[in-house]
Amino acid sequence: MQGKGLITIVAIVLGLICLNELLPTWYAGKIEKQATAIAGDNPEKYQKEIERLSKDTLNLGFTELYYSKAKDKEMKLGLDLKGGINVLLEINQRDLVNDLTNYSTNPILIEALNRTDEVQKNSTKSYIDNFFVEFDAVNKAKGANLKLADPEIFGNTNLSEIKFNTTDEQVKSIVKKRIDLSVGTAFEVIRTRIDKLGAIQPNVQRVPGTARISVEMPGMKDIDKVKKMLQTSAKLQFWEVQQVPEVLPYFQTLTSTVSAKGDSMGVKKNVNFMNLLQLDKLRTNGVASVKLSDTAAVNKIINSKIGQSLRPANIKYTQFMWGYKPESTDPNSLVLYAIRGNINQKAPVDGAVETANISYDELSRVVVDMQMDSKGAKDWKTLTEKNVGKPVAVTLDNRVYTAPNVVGAIPNGRTQISGNFSQEEAKELVDVLGAGKLPAGAKVVQATQVGPSLGQESIDAGVISFAIAFLIIIAYIIFYYGGAGVYAVIAMIINLFYIFGIMDSGDFTLTLPGIAGIVLSMAMAVDTNVIIYERTKEELFAGKGILEAYKDGFKHALNAIIDGHLTMILTAIVLFFFGTGPIKGFALTLLIGAVMTLFTSILLSRVMIFNRLNKGKGLSVWTSPTKNLFRNTWIDFIGKRKYSYIISAILTVISLGSIFVNGFKYGIDFTGGRNYVVRFDKDVNAEDIEHNLVKMFTTEDGKNSSVEAKTFGNDKQLKISTDYLIDDESLKADQTIEQKLYEGLKPNLPSNLTLEDFKSADKDHAGIISSEKVGPTVADDIQTHGILAVVAALAGIFIYILFRFRKWQFSLGAVAALFHDAIIILGAYSLLHKVMPFNMEINQDFIAAILTVLGYSINDTVIIFDRIREYLREKKALTLSGLFDDAISSTLGRTFNTTFTTLLVILAIFIFGGDNLRGFMFALLIGIGFGAYSSIFIASAIAYDFLRTGKEEEVHGKSSSNKEVLATK
């Protein structure tokens, strides 16, 4: 065999690289197992053992392994395998635009920004691209002919490169670059903050083409702390403070208005607004001291449209802000401050902090000492000079940390923040300030939290399903192909080694869907060997010798294998490009698996087999029970195609009817909202729980938000979904929902379970074991990308089939079969989502399943079409129907073996792979089963019907009674 030396060298070099990459993972795991064996469940003892064992070194000659170094280089595990937190941060691009325009109040600019905010909710384009469109539209509608380089827009000192004669296109390019730089700055700040959090193997990435930053922190538990640390802008602002006499007339007006129009302001008419303010308890420079339980009502009243309209001129631009936390003298109340604003709400002092340190005041209270940058110091001097004897508020993210009276001007930029801090709170603030300020506000638009116990369960489930699937494949392929099957298994084991090695060397993250992708890659490797061995069997039955039969078997199988793999690679690329999070992990392993399968099953397996054959040794390609299976099987598929059309039409009508009548259960990926998987210490009734929770999640207008509780895995676990506060992506909203969830579930929880324990369950107590939040803008993007992924996959497959087979009829048949498969799966999900005991939501996982099914279905179809193409060249005497029947019948062994082994693998993952994968695997079970059916009865039948061109008088060879024949031209 030509090139076998090169193939052997490549295999050895690739193996050594993979071995070198995987050794640190093995060594780190070895040390941790030893520490666990000694320490058990004692975390302190475990840490001591790790420190002791870390001093050991393993010298392998070509490398030395240390625990700390090995830990840094070990394979990354996703949250679903290790537990931890993943958040998607979005930088507020309106803030960036405001900053670049120097907070201009030009009405055209403001209207364009407001319109952009609305458009962005349902757009996949970037904010700045939408802004330029809206600015042009408003500019044209107003007849203003305002240039982007105008001093009131971008032609200011913040963008010195823009001159008055700079064209709009040039300005757009400059602004886009500056915004991209600002997001890059935010990325670096976020990465620095994560380092201070002490996360192990964090993964921080910018999302291309957006102002979003993805942050994954395996092993982290306190999601509130993480969100707070990442969202805080660290932009300290200093404001003048208005006192009670200035706002009291307004408060009195609100009090009388609430008694008359309270319902329109979001509160009851009998609420006494003045009593809520508790002015008699006020001991600071605020304007009210409000009970924690009344802060929501005060917010509603002040921020209502009526409340805004009643503001007198002296507080038209006033910002009402709450204190950072309750005062130590009154822990049940929060101080409300009146911050003197202006038309553009730009703070008098808005400078970054150069240094920040924890210190103590004269009463030994914890404070934070700061040194401002040069600009901040200059502005701070001006503000303190102007307000001697008056209060000045120090704010961070619209929270007032302190508002002391100014004793004298402060010229050097040094100041102190006091806020009734604990040592830990002060350290968090110093860490945030020390990491630098974000160029604009940030919000968490998507978040996922997986508890460590669930992560370990996922690992166990993944390993079990993987092992069972692997054993099934080994047993079946050796049973069916005998000695040749052993070589297929060897190639498959090497393939797996390569996949894991490449994943590790590329610093890719292994997820639970990724494991599913690897297992499906194994099934694809089986398919490759099945094609080769089935063709080899045909050559042996034709009377050829063993060596010649294998040569021709590999030769004739090559086109079909390449076609099948290229369509799968195309599907994986589409999935990777359009998918997010775990779907990318699935697509990546599928892509690596497909490429490695081509190398190991076609090239490496060939070298091993012919190395044996060239030595004169035999190699069976069957066993006694399987030797003649499907050998003489011939079925009149084309003659029976009308029955399949009827069956498919009935199934399609039922599916479409259910889709239109029952609809689907959409996951929060597509709708936005929050999911919580809650574990109990006893069996619970999902319907009763749901009924109780609906009462808890009531909106301001008195309507109940959508709440669904469904059994998840077993009767002691529920998956609870809600769209309550769907448009509020703040940390406060998250905490409010968790509080309500805790209160609503309290009757079913252990009596001694606290809120903090409930929010982070482990194997020892009940509570939330995983949670997920998806904001509406992210949900819209995911939905759009999902649709684009399916359309792109179908279009790509159509073009590829047309290119490979040169006849549009084949492309039409292939795509029609794929549509058929997709509709059947959609129909099953529509019919069964209310009754199945596992998740059957239409979400990202479902899109991945659909695309995987399309890839496998087209793989089946390509194998049949490839045989039809071969027969078109070699068997011109046959009728077209006879030719199709011969081609389909000759591939039945391959179709059965591939479909059967793949379904067995998927069934193993479905049963043993954990709750998170069951919905995904169910779609694959249906899809791959119907994919095999549609390849024969839909794709081939439609291609046949559109290829028919004439009639013939005599039938030659095996064929149906149909006399129609394909024109030779």
MOQUI-V834506 format. One record per pair of residues at least 24 apart in sequence whose C-alpha atoms are under 7 Angstrom apart, sorted by the first residue. I is the first residue (numbers start at 1). J is the second residue. Records with the same first field share a line. If there is no record, write none. Layout:
I = J, J
This chain:
4 = 607
7 = 603, 604
15 = 498
18 = 498, 501, 502
19 = 501
21 = 501, 504, 505
22 = 501, 504
24 = 65, 70, 71, 73, 74
25 = 70, 74, 75
27 = 70
28 = 67, 70, 71
75 = 504
76 = 507, 508, 509, 510
77 = 509, 510, 511
78 = 509, 510, 511
79 = 218, 450, 455
80 = 450, 455, 458, 511, 512
81 = 455, 456, 458, 459, 511, 512
82 = 218, 219, 452, 455, 456
83 = 218, 219, 450, 451, 452, 454, 455
84 = 217, 218, 219, 220, 221, 449, 450, 451, 452
85 = 216, 217, 218, 220, 223, 448, 449, 450
86 = 215, 216, 217, 447, 448, 449
87 = 214, 215, 216, 444, 446, 447, 448
88 = 212, 213, 214, 215, 444, 445, 446, 447
89 = 212, 213, 214, 442, 443, 444, 445
90 = 211, 212, 213, 442, 443, 444, 445
91 = 211, 212, 440, 441, 442, 443
92 = 440, 441, 442
93 = 127
95 = 440, 441
96 = 179, 440
100 = 154, 158, 159
101 = 152, 153, 154, 156
102 = 158
103 = 344
104 = 152, 153
105 = 344
106 = 152
108 = 138, 139
109 = 135
112 = 138
121 = 777
122 = 777, 780
124 = 781
126 = 209, 210
182 = 439
183 = 211
186 = 438, 439
187 = 213
189 = 435, 436, 438
190 = 230
192 = 435
193 = 432, 435
196 = 431
219 = 452
227 = 731
229 = 432
231 = 442, 443
232 = 397
233 = 397, 437, 438, 440, 441, 442
234 = 396, 432, 433, 436, 437, 438
235 = 350, 351, 352, 396, 437
236 = 350, 351, 352, 394, 395, 396
237 = 347, 349, 350, 394, 395, 396
238 = 347, 348, 349, 350, 392, 393, 394, 395
239 = 339, 340, 347, 348, 392, 393, 394
240 = 339, 340, 391, 392, 393
241 = 338, 339, 340, 391, 392, 393
242 = 338, 339, 340
243 = 285, 286, 287
244 = 287
250 = 311
254 = 307
265 = 300, 301, 304, 306
266 = 300, 700, 701
267 = 297
285 = 391, 403
286 = 335, 336, 337, 338
287 = 336, 337, 338
288 = 335, 336
289 = 333, 334, 335, 336
290 = 333, 334, 335
291 = 332, 333, 334
292 = 332, 333, 334
317 = 341, 342, 343
321 = 398, 399, 400
322 = 399, 400
323 = 399, 400, 401
324 = 399, 400, 401
327 = 420
328 = 420
348 = 379
349 = 376, 379, 380
350 = 376
351 = 375, 376
352 = 376, 437
353 = 433
355 = 434
356 = 430, 433, 434
357 = 430
358 = 426, 427
366 = 421, 422, 423
367 = 416, 417, 418, 421
368 = 416, 417, 418, 426
369 = 415, 416, 417
370 = 414, 415, 416
371 = 413, 414, 415
372 = 413, 414
376 = 413
377 = 411, 412, 413
380 = 410, 413
381 = 409, 410, 411
384 = 408, 409, 410
385 = 409
443 = 729, 730
444 = 729
445 = 729, 774, 775, 778
446 = 773, 774, 775
447 = 772, 773, 774
448 = 771, 772, 773
449 = 770, 771, 772
450 = 769, 770, 771
451 = 760, 761, 762, 769, 770
452 = 762
453 = 762, 763
454 = 769
458 = 914
461 = 912, 913, 914
462 = 512, 515, 913
464 = 912
465 = 908, 909, 912, 913
466 = 519
468 = 908
469 = 905, 908
473 = 901
479 = 623
480 = 622, 623, 626
481 = 621, 622, 623
482 = 620, 621, 622, 623
483 = 619, 620, 621
484 = 619, 620, 621
487 = 605
488 = 529, 605
491 = 600, 601, 605
492 = 522, 525
495 = 596, 597, 600
499 = 592, 593
509 = 585
510 = 585
511 = 582, 585
513 = 582, 585, 586
514 = 585, 586, 589
516 = 586
517 = 586, 589, 590
518 = 589, 590, 593
521 = 590, 593, 594
523 = 901, 902
525 = 597, 601
526 = 898
527 = 898
528 = 561, 601
529 = 601
530 = 894
531 = 557, 894
532 = 557
533 = 621
534 = 894
537 = 621
547 = 613
560 = 862, 863, 866
563 = 862
564 = 859, 862
565 = 594
567 = 797, 855, 859
568 = 855
569 = 594
571 = 793, 851, 852, 855
574 = 789, 793
575 = 789, 848
578 = 785, 786, 789
583 = 845, 848
630 = 892, 893
633 = 889
634 = 889
635 = 885, 889
636 = 885, 960
637 = 885
638 = 881, 885, 941
639 = 960
641 = 937, 941
644 = 937
651 = 824
652 = 823, 824
655 = 823, 824, 827, 828
656 = 827
658 = 827, 830, 831
659 = 827, 830
662 = 830
663 = 830
664 = 830, 842
665 = 833, 841, 842
666 = 841, 842, 843
667 = 841, 842, 843
668 = 774
669 = 774, 779, 782, 843, 844
670 = 779, 780, 782, 783, 843
671 = 776, 779
672 = 723, 726, 774, 775, 776, 779
673 = 722, 723, 726, 773, 774, 775
674 = 721, 722, 723, 772, 773, 774
675 = 719, 720, 721, 722, 771, 772, 773
676 = 719, 720, 721, 768, 770, 771, 772
677 = 717, 718, 719, 720, 768, 769, 770, 771
678 = 717, 718, 719, 767, 768, 769
679 = 716, 717, 718, 766, 767, 768, 769
680 = 716, 717, 749, 766, 767
681 = 716, 766
682 = 716
683 = 715, 716
684 = 715, 716
686 = 710, 711, 718
692 = 744
693 = 744
696 = 740, 744
697 = 724
711 = 837
712 = 837, 838, 915
713 = 838, 915
726 = 775
727 = 775, 776
729 = 775
786 = 847
790 = 851
809 = 943, 946, 947
810 = 943
812 = 943
813 = 938, 939, 940, 942, 943
814 = 858, 861, 939
816 = 939
817 = 934, 935, 938, 939
818 = 854
821 = 927, 930, 931
822 = 850
825 = 923, 926, 927
838 = 915, 918, 919
839 = 919
840 = 919
845 = 920
846 = 920
849 = 920, 923, 924
853 = 924, 927, 928
856 = 928
857 = 928, 931, 932, 935
860 = 895, 932, 935
861 = 935, 939
864 = 888, 891
877 = 956
878 = 955, 956, 957
879 = 955, 956, 959, 963, 964, 965
880 = 964, 965, 966
881 = 959, 960, 962
882 = 958, 959, 960
883 = 959
885 = 959
888 = 936
899 = 932
